[in-house]
Amino acid sequence: MAHDHHDHHNDHEHGDHHAPHDHGDIDWAEMAPHLEAQAELYTPLYRQAMAWLAREVTDPGLVVDVGSGPGVVSCLFAETFPGARVVAADGAAPLLERAHARAERLGFGDRFGTLAGDLPAALADLDYPADLMWASQSLHHLPDQRAALAALGGHLAPGGTLAILEGGLPARFLPRDIGFGRPGLQARIRAVEEDAFAEMRADLPDSVAETEDWPAMLTTAGLKHTGTRSFLLDLPAPVSEAARDYVTTSLSRLRERIGERLDADDLATLDRLLDPADEAGVHRRQDLFVLVAHTVYTAVRPV
Ligand SMILES: C[S@@+](CC[C@H](N)C(=O)[O-])C[C@H]1O[C@@H](n2cnc3c(N)ncnc32)[C@H](O)[C@@H]1O
């Protein structure tokens, strides 16, 4: 198969797919531990989404995880569909190495492949069409989302399902009033993040602006929209250490990325939250929670 581990190594050796600037300015390989921890924490949400998908998709031969990152979800697919071959496709070869190691560790190595390269073009190396394609928060990193959907659809077997996870509701970690600073910090941070996200998209080479009406885009891509459902990750206080680490890392990364765009008061509040020595900071406070909703849209390639 073109996408077994051996060939993935060839990709790694002869290509430069893992260069951070291959697909935008984000250094995905550097994010590996965070992406992995996040997907592990979000596993209950993915399991709900997969149970929903498994009602429509029975016994797929090939499942492709498009923009898989470190492969946590790819491995959940291998577990959910024991008869399936799973291919994790991504532009960041170091993330795919993690995906492969994970699959080996969990005992799925013999039916797990990776495909390194720019998406969606890299999917041309698939040996046969997919029965199920999953793209979780990867499409929004591609310059032309509508064209990408059409390309993904072209790699589906007739009757095959494309499931995309995009949108939903942003993660909340803190109460509206945290006892210091101006109430509503997370909502204001979110507004700044939305601007940064819009700039990220606009700065992608050959970026195409799009009304993000996913059912309409799926229809334009020649697919039949079959369902939309949102899934909740609801980890109430008091949270596990893993959830606390995730919140802490998320807010630290956010501070690095967009801290300077916050007003001085909010930045001071965020810095206090990130101070490990502060009783009211996220390292210690007892009211932290994780609440997030992700939406999954499904569509079928007509027979
Ligand atoms: C936000 S992460 C999502 C990872 C995983 N699907 C999840 O939900 O946790 C986006 C992934 O898309 C990949 N990606 C972004 N743009 C890409 C491109 N143009 N070609 C290939 N992969 C790309 C990144 O390397 C990264 O692993």
The ligand as a Tripos MOL2 file, in Angstrom:
@<TRIPOS>MOLECULE
LIG
   27    29     1     0     0
SMALL
NO_CHARGES

@<TRIPOS>ATOM
      1 C1         -6.2050   21.8060   14.5830 C.3       1 LIG1
      2 S1         -5.2760   20.4210   14.0480 S.3       1 LIG1
      3 C2         -6.5180   19.1610   14.1420 C.3       1 LIG1
      4 C3         -5.9630   17.8160   14.4850 C.3       1 LIG1
      5 C4         -6.9950   16.7210   14.7170 C.3       1 LIG1
      6 N1         -7.8090   16.4880   13.5350 N.3       1 LIG1
      7 C5         -7.8880   17.0470   15.8930 C.2       1 LIG1
      8 O1         -9.0730   17.3150   15.7110 O.co2     1 LIG1
      9 O2         -7.3800   17.0450   17.0230 O.co2     1 LIG1
     10 C6         -5.1240   20.6920   12.3090 C.3       1 LIG1
     11 C7         -4.2810   19.6360   11.5980 C.3       1 LIG1
     12 O3         -4.3650   19.8760   10.2030 O.3       1 LIG1
     13 C8         -3.0710   19.7680    9.6230 C.3       1 LIG1
     14 N2         -3.0290   20.6640    8.4560 N.ar      1 LIG1
     15 C9         -3.3550   21.9640    8.4240 C.ar      1 LIG1
     16 N3         -3.2200   22.4470    7.1740 N.ar      1 LIG1
     17 C10        -2.8000   21.4080    6.4020 C.ar      1 LIG1
     18 C11        -2.4780   21.2720    5.0040 C.ar      1 LIG1
     19 N4         -2.5730   22.2790    4.1550 N.pl3     1 LIG1
     20 N5         -2.0830   20.0570    4.5710 N.ar      1 LIG1
     21 C12        -1.9780   19.0140    5.4130 C.ar      1 LIG1
     22 N6         -2.2800   19.0810    6.7300 N.ar      1 LIG1
     23 C13        -2.6770   20.2680    7.2110 C.ar      1 LIG1
     24 C14        -2.1140   20.1840   10.7120 C.3       1 LIG1
     25 O4         -0.8190   19.6260   10.5090 O.3       1 LIG1
     26 C15        -2.8010   19.6800   11.9620 C.3       1 LIG1
     27 O5         -2.3650   18.4030   12.3340 O.3       1 LIG1
@<TRIPOS>BOND
     1     1     2 1
     2     2     3 1
     3     2    10 1
     4     3     4 1
     5     4     5 1
     6     5     6 1
     7     5     7 1
     8     7     8 2
     9     7     9 1
    10    10    11 1
    11    11    12 1
    12    11    26 1
    13    12    13 1
    14    13    14 1
    15    13    24 1
    16    14    15 ar
    17    14    23 ar
    18    15    16 ar
    19    16    17 ar
    20    17    18 ar
    21    17    23 ar
    22    18    19 1
    23    18    20 ar
    24    20    21 ar
    25    21    22 ar
    26    22    23 ar
    27    24    25 1
    28    24    26 1
    29    26    27 1
@<TRIPOS>SUBSTRUCTURE
     1 LIG1         1 GROUP 0 **** ****
